[in-house]
Amino acid sequence: MKLTRSNKRPGKYGELNKEARSTLDVPISDGFKMEVSKTVSPYFQISHSMGFGSQQAPSSYMFHSTFAKENYMISGAVDPSGNVMGQGRVAVGKIGAISGSATVQRKQNVMQYNSEAEVYGRDCVAYLKADSMPHFSAGYTQSITDNVAVGGEVVHVLPRRMTVGAFGARVEGKVAPAIPEPAAPAGPSKVPAPALSHVGSLHYNSVGSIQGTYFRQLNSLISAAADVSVTLPSSPAGRGVTASVGYQGRFRRGLVKASASTDGTVTSMVSHALSEDGSARLTMTAGLNYKQDGYIVGMGLSFGQ
């Protein structure tokens, strides 16, 4: 693997294993959900989302609106019960950004919020976070080369007067396809071979856990990932090992994801664009926990862009 001088930002600490997490985390729903959205202008979008048939939650409706320009974004949502959610983000030139969100639950008389400030360097990112728990955290990541990045994060939980530290690293490189590429359309021009990558990461936190992840693009359409988490005897949860594997396939009009874990969960999702431009989409999900003898299934429809 060729190591080169860094000229890119690594992302925040939680993003060091973003490729593996994107593959392993399969969103599942319970019951039927539908979303209808409309772009009112290049900067303003509204949407309506509805859900019913869930075994765990009552039927719901929510109205969303988003206003976004190059340097800032504001969005909000409200439901018939009077619950209100809002979030915003403002870019501070090219050196950073400030963001925040808040949720007000009227019946429970509860307000939750979080805020974050980020500072960017040419090859590094630093950030501060605070929320209503209250938790306070600070993190820093640094690209050593274009292939290697390291980072750390410190979280202080005020109610428990507990501070947890974590650090990690990622290494990435280029690989050849492990699965033959789909046949290219017939024609005089030759399609260049896609650039495929693989990424490994290792994380440790002071509570007493170690996590390793690996992600690999098998070809331009299919990728796979694995995750192993080890809790040490010093951890409050005691010694243990959890592993998970998953794959993802992105096709011209479809997306397929599935994952399985040694904790007993198996999840899958199939999403298919019903229209050529992707403005209408059907999604079906399923989740199973064979250790607890439970399952959920869901279906969703979305219209608009």
C-alpha positions as CSV (number, residue, x, y, z in Angstrom):
1,M,0.0,0.0,0.0
2,K,1.4,3.4,-1.0
3,L,1.5,6.0,1.7
4,T,1.1,9.6,0.5
5,R,1.2,13.0,2.2
6,S,-2.2,13.9,3.5
7,N,-4.3,16.5,1.8
8,K,-7.8,15.6,3.0
9,R,-9.8,15.8,6.2
10,P,-10.5,12.6,8.0
11,G,-14.0,13.4,9.3
12,K,-15.0,13.3,13.0
13,Y,-14.0,10.6,15.4
14,G,-17.3,8.6,14.9
15,E,-16.7,8.6,11.1
16,L,-13.4,6.7,11.2
17,N,-15.4,3.5,10.5
18,K,-18.1,5.1,8.5
19,E,-17.9,2.7,5.5
20,A,-18.3,-0.3,7.7
21,R,-21.1,1.2,9.7
22,S,-23.0,2.3,6.6
23,T,-22.9,-1.3,5.4
24,L,-23.7,-3.0,8.7
25,D,-26.4,-0.6,9.9
26,V,-29.7,-1.7,8.2
27,P,-32.6,0.6,8.9
28,I,-35.8,-1.3,9.7
29,S,-39.3,-0.1,10.3
30,D,-42.4,-1.6,11.9
31,G,-45.7,-1.4,10.1
32,F,-46.4,0.8,7.1
33,K,-44.9,4.2,6.4
34,M,-45.5,6.7,3.6
35,E,-43.7,9.9,2.8
36,V,-44.7,12.5,0.2
37,S,-42.3,15.4,-0.5
38,K,-42.3,18.4,-2.8
39,T,-39.5,20.8,-3.8
40,V,-41.2,24.2,-3.7
41,S,-38.0,26.0,-4.8
42,P,-34.3,25.2,-5.2
43,Y,-33.9,26.1,-1.5
44,F,-37.2,25.0,0.1
45,Q,-38.8,21.6,0.5
46,I,-41.8,20.3,2.4
47,S,-42.9,16.7,3.2
48,H,-45.6,14.8,4.9
49,S,-44.9,11.4,6.6
50,M,-47.4,9.0,8.0
51,G,-47.1,5.7,9.8
52,F,-49.6,3.0,11.0
53,G,-49.8,-0.7,11.7
54,S,-46.9,-0.7,14.1
55,Q,-46.8,-3.2,16.9
56,Q,-44.9,-0.8,19.1
57,A,-46.2,2.7,18.4
58,P,-49.5,4.3,17.6
59,S,-50.3,5.7,14.2
60,S,-48.5,9.0,13.5
61,Y,-48.3,12.0,11.1
62,M,-45.6,14.6,10.8
63,F,-45.1,17.7,8.7
64,H,-41.5,18.6,7.7
65,S,-40.0,21.6,6.1
66,T,-36.4,22.4,5.1
67,F,-34.8,25.6,3.9
68,A,-31.2,25.2,2.7
69,K,-28.6,27.3,0.9
70,E,-24.9,27.0,0.4
71,N,-23.8,28.1,3.8
72,Y,-26.7,27.3,6.1
73,M,-29.7,24.9,6.6
74,I,-32.8,25.2,8.8
75,S,-35.4,22.5,9.1
76,G,-38.4,21.8,11.3
77,A,-41.2,19.3,12.0
78,V,-44.5,19.2,13.9
79,D,-47.1,16.5,14.6
80,P,-50.8,16.7,15.7
81,S,-49.8,16.3,19.4
82,G,-47.9,19.5,19.3
83,N,-44.5,18.0,19.4
84,V,-42.0,20.2,17.6
85,M,-38.5,19.5,16.3
86,G,-36.0,21.8,14.7
87,Q,-32.4,21.8,13.6
88,G,-30.0,24.1,11.9
89,R,-26.4,24.3,10.7
90,V,-24.3,27.3,9.7
91,A,-21.0,27.1,7.9
92,V,-18.4,29.6,9.2
93,G,-16.5,30.2,6.0
94,K,-14.2,27.3,5.2
95,I,-12.9,27.0,8.8
96,G,-15.8,25.4,10.6
97,A,-19.5,25.1,11.3
98,I,-22.0,25.5,14.1
99,S,-25.1,23.2,14.4
100,G,-27.8,22.4,16.8
101,S,-31.2,20.7,17.2
102,A,-34.0,20.7,19.7
103,T,-37.1,18.7,20.4
104,V,-40.1,19.8,22.5
105,Q,-42.6,17.1,23.7
106,R,-45.6,19.1,24.8
107,K,-47.6,16.4,26.7
108,Q,-44.5,15.2,28.6
109,N,-43.4,18.8,29.1
110,V,-39.9,17.8,28.1
111,M,-37.3,19.6,26.0
112,Q,-34.1,18.0,24.6
113,Y,-31.4,19.8,22.7
114,N,-27.8,19.4,21.5
115,S,-25.3,21.7,19.9
116,E,-22.0,21.3,18.2
117,A,-19.1,23.5,17.0
118,E,-16.6,22.2,14.4
119,V,-13.2,23.6,13.3
120,Y,-11.5,22.4,10.1
121,G,-7.9,22.3,9.2
122,R,-6.4,21.2,5.9
123,D,-6.0,17.6,7.3
124,C,-7.7,17.7,10.7
125,V,-11.0,18.2,12.4
126,A,-11.8,19.3,16.0
127,Y,-15.2,19.6,17.6
128,L,-17.1,20.3,20.8
129,K,-20.5,18.9,21.7
130,A,-23.1,19.5,24.4
131,D,-26.6,18.1,25.0
132,S,-29.4,18.2,27.5
133,M,-28.5,14.9,29.2
134,P,-26.2,16.7,30.0
135,H,-23.2,15.2,28.1
136,F,-20.1,17.2,27.1
137,S,-17.6,15.9,24.6
138,A,-14.6,17.0,22.6
139,G,-12.8,15.2,19.8
140,Y,-10.0,15.6,17.3
141,T,-9.0,13.6,14.2
142,Q,-5.8,13.9,12.2
143,S,-4.9,12.5,8.8
144,I,-1.3,11.2,8.9
145,T,-1.3,10.4,5.2
146,D,-4.1,10.0,2.6
147,N,-4.4,6.4,3.8
148,V,-4.0,6.7,7.5
149,A,-5.9,8.7,10.1
150,V,-6.0,8.7,13.9
151,G,-8.4,10.4,16.4
152,G,-9.7,10.5,19.9
153,E,-12.7,11.7,21.8
154,V,-13.5,12.5,25.5
155,V,-17.0,12.4,26.9
156,H,-18.0,13.7,30.3
157,V,-21.4,12.6,31.7
158,L,-22.3,15.2,34.3
159,P,-25.0,13.4,36.3
160,R,-22.8,10.4,36.9
161,R,-19.6,12.5,37.2
162,M,-17.9,10.1,34.8
163,T,-15.4,10.8,32.0
164,V,-14.8,8.3,29.2
165,G,-11.9,8.5,26.7
166,A,-11.6,6.8,23.4
167,F,-9.1,6.7,20.6
168,G,-8.9,5.0,17.2
169,A,-7.2,4.7,13.8
170,R,-8.2,3.8,10.3
171,V,-6.2,2.6,7.3
172,E,-7.5,2.4,3.8
173,G,-6.2,1.3,0.4
174,K,-7.1,0.3,-3.1
175,V,-8.0,-3.3,-4.1
176,A,-8.8,-5.3,-7.2
177,P,-12.4,-6.6,-7.7
178,A,-13.2,-9.8,-5.8
179,I,-16.3,-10.4,-7.9
180,P,-16.4,-9.9,-11.7
181,E,-17.9,-6.5,-12.7
182,P,-21.2,-6.6,-14.5
183,A,-21.0,-6.6,-18.3
184,A,-20.6,-3.1,-19.8
185,P,-23.0,-2.0,-22.5
186,A,-21.9,-2.8,-26.0
187,G,-20.1,0.1,-27.7
188,P,-16.8,1.2,-29.1
189,S,-15.5,2.9,-26.0
190,K,-13.9,0.9,-23.2
191,V,-15.2,1.6,-19.7
192,P,-12.2,2.2,-17.3
193,A,-11.9,-0.2,-14.3
194,P,-13.5,1.4,-11.2
195,A,-11.3,2.3,-8.2
196,L,-12.2,0.0,-5.3
197,S,-11.2,0.4,-1.7
198,H,-10.9,-1.4,1.6
199,V,-10.8,0.2,5.0
200,G,-9.9,-1.2,8.4
201,S,-10.3,0.6,11.8
202,L,-9.5,-0.1,15.4
203,H,-11.0,1.7,18.4
204,Y,-10.5,1.5,22.2
205,N,-12.3,3.2,25.0
206,S,-11.5,3.6,28.7
207,V,-14.7,1.8,29.8
208,G,-12.9,-1.4,28.7
209,S,-13.9,-2.3,25.1
210,I,-12.1,-2.8,21.8
211,Q,-13.8,-2.6,18.4
212,G,-12.4,-3.6,15.1
213,T,-14.1,-3.1,11.7
214,Y,-13.3,-4.0,8.1
215,F,-15.0,-2.8,4.9
216,R,-14.3,-4.0,1.4
217,Q,-15.8,-3.1,-2.0
218,L,-16.1,-6.4,-3.8
219,N,-16.9,-4.7,-7.1
220,S,-18.4,-1.4,-8.1
221,L,-21.9,-2.5,-7.0
222,I,-21.4,-4.8,-4.0
223,S,-19.6,-4.2,-0.7
224,A,-19.2,-6.2,2.6
225,A,-18.2,-5.4,6.1
226,A,-17.4,-7.1,9.4
227,D,-17.3,-5.8,13.0
228,V,-15.9,-7.4,16.2
229,S,-16.4,-5.9,19.6
230,V,-14.6,-7.2,22.7
231,T,-15.5,-6.1,26.2
232,L,-12.6,-6.6,28.6
233,P,-13.0,-8.0,32.2
234,S,-12.5,-4.5,33.5
235,S,-15.7,-3.4,31.7
236,P,-18.9,-3.0,33.8
237,A,-20.6,-5.4,31.4
238,G,-17.9,-8.1,32.0
239,R,-16.0,-10.0,29.4
240,G,-17.8,-10.7,26.1
241,V,-17.4,-10.8,22.3
242,T,-19.9,-9.7,19.7
243,A,-19.4,-10.0,16.0
244,S,-21.5,-8.9,13.0
245,V,-21.2,-9.2,9.2
246,G,-23.2,-7.5,6.4
247,Y,-23.3,-6.7,2.8
248,Q,-24.8,-4.0,0.6
249,G,-25.6,-4.0,-3.1
250,R,-26.3,-0.7,-4.9
251,F,-27.9,-1.2,-8.4
252,R,-29.3,1.2,-10.9
253,R,-32.8,1.2,-9.4
254,G,-32.4,-0.8,-6.3
255,L,-30.6,-1.1,-2.9
256,V,-30.2,-4.3,-1.0
257,K,-28.8,-4.6,2.6
258,A,-28.5,-7.3,5.1
259,S,-26.6,-8.0,8.4
260,A,-26.4,-10.7,11.1
261,S,-24.9,-10.5,14.6
262,T,-23.9,-13.0,17.2
263,D,-26.3,-11.2,19.6
264,G,-29.2,-12.9,17.7
265,T,-30.3,-10.1,15.4
266,V,-30.7,-10.5,11.6
267,T,-31.9,-7.5,9.6
268,S,-32.5,-7.0,5.9
269,M,-33.8,-4.2,3.6
270,V,-34.8,-4.1,-0.1
271,S,-35.5,-0.7,-1.7
272,H,-36.6,-0.3,-5.4
273,A,-37.2,2.8,-7.4
274,L,-40.6,2.6,-9.0
275,S,-39.8,5.4,-11.5
276,E,-36.8,6.0,-13.7
277,D,-35.9,9.2,-11.9
278,G,-36.2,7.7,-8.5
279,S,-39.1,10.0,-7.4
280,A,-41.2,7.0,-6.3
281,R,-39.6,4.2,-4.2
282,L,-40.8,1.1,-2.4
283,T,-38.9,-0.2,0.6
284,M,-39.4,-3.5,2.5
285,T,-37.6,-4.3,5.8
286,A,-37.5,-7.2,8.2
287,G,-35.8,-7.8,11.5
288,L,-35.5,-11.0,13.5
289,N,-34.0,-11.8,16.9
290,Y,-33.8,-15.6,17.1
291,K,-32.5,-15.5,20.8
292,Q,-35.7,-13.6,21.9
293,D,-38.1,-15.2,19.4
294,G,-39.2,-11.8,18.1
295,Y,-39.5,-10.2,14.7
296,I,-40.8,-7.1,13.0
297,V,-41.6,-6.3,9.4
298,G,-42.2,-3.0,7.6
299,M,-43.0,-1.5,4.3
300,G,-42.7,2.0,3.1
301,L,-43.6,4.2,0.1
302,S,-42.0,7.5,-0.8
303,F,-43.0,10.0,-3.5
304,G,-41.2,13.1,-4.6
305,Q,-37.7,14.4,-4.4
